[in-house]
């Protein structure tokens, strides 16, 4: 998906739109009068996870419970503490890349 100008998340496949809490706000395949019926079904919503961007990396707290925002705020996010120094060899993982870790486009 992608983030729209209004801050909503647009599903690239179905074009459904969700707000920051994961609630459905638009379904282009239905009449506007039917949207409230769709929104009433909890299965039509998506999970919303706390996130933070640090040094250009998106960190996701993988919990969507009611306490997730508090727990994520109380847990420090790891950051690069080497301040331009070389990273110690024992801190570097050298393995095969999986295609999921590589950038791609459709």
C-alpha positions in Angstrom: 0.0 0.0 0.0 0.9 3.6 0.2 0.3 6.7 2.3 -2.1 9.2 0.7 -1.8 13.0 1.0 -4.5 12.9 3.7 -2.5 10.4 5.8 -4.7 7.4 5.0 -3.3 4.1 4.0 -4.4 3.0 0.5 -4.4 -0.7 -0.3 -2.7 -1.0 -3.7 -4.7 -4.1 -4.7 -8.3 -3.3 -3.6 -8.0 0.5 -3.2 -9.6 0.3 0.3 -8.4 3.2 2.5 -7.7 3.1 6.3 -7.1 5.8 8.8 -4.2 5.7 11.3 -6.1 3.6 13.7 -6.7 0.9 11.1 -10.4 1.8 10.6 -11.9 1.5 7.1 -12.7 5.0 5.7 -13.3 4.3 2.0 -14.3 1.3 -0.1 -14.6 2.4 -3.8 -16.5 -0.8 -4.8 -19.6 0.0 -2.8 -22.2 2.8 -2.5 -21.4 5.4 0.1 -24.5 4.4 2.0 -23.1 0.9 2.6 -19.8 2.1 4.2 -21.2 2.1 7.7 -22.3 -1.6 7.3 -18.7 -2.5 6.2 -17.1 -0.4 9.0 -19.3 -2.3 11.6 -17.6 -5.5 10.7 -14.3 -5.7 12.6 -12.8 -8.0 9.9 -12.9 -5.0 7.5 -10.4 -3.1 9.5 -6.7 -3.7 9.6 -4.3 -3.7 12.6 -2.5 -0.5 13.6 0.9 -0.8 15.1 3.0 1.9 16.9 5.9 3.0 14.7 8.9 5.3 15.0 11.4 6.5 12.4 15.0 6.7 13.7 18.0 7.4 11.5 15.7 6.7 8.4 14.7 3.3 9.7 11.1 2.5 10.4 10.7 0.6 13.7 7.4 -1.3 14.2 6.2 -2.4 17.6 4.5 -5.8 16.6 1.6 -5.5 18.9 -1.8 -3.9 18.2 -3.3 -4.3 21.7 -4.7 -1.4 23.6 -1.4 -1.1 25.6 0.9 -1.3 22.6 1.4 2.5 22.3 2.3 2.8 26.0 4.6 -0.3 25.9 6.4 0.9 22.8 6.9 4.4 24.2 8.5 2.9 27.3 10.9 0.6 25.3 14.0 2.3 23.9 14.6 1.8 20.2 18.1 0.6 19.4 20.2 3.2 17.5 23.6 3.5 16.0 25.8 4.5 18.9 29.1 4.3 16.9 29.1 8.0 15.9 30.9 7.5 12.6 33.3 5.0 14.0 33.7 1.6 12.4 31.3 -1.0 13.6 33.1 -3.8 15.5 33.4 -7.0 13.4 31.5 -9.1 15.9 28.4 -6.8 15.5 28.2 -7.4 11.7 26.0 -10.2 10.3 27.3 -11.5 7.0 24.8 -13.8 5.5 22.8 -14.3 2.3 20.2 -11.7 1.5 16.7 -12.9 1.1 14.6 -11.3 -1.7 12.3 -9.9 1.0 15.1 -7.7 2.4 15.8 -6.1 -1.0 14.0 -3.0 -2.4 11.7 -3.7 -5.2 8.8 -2.1 -7.2 5.7 -3.2 -9.0 
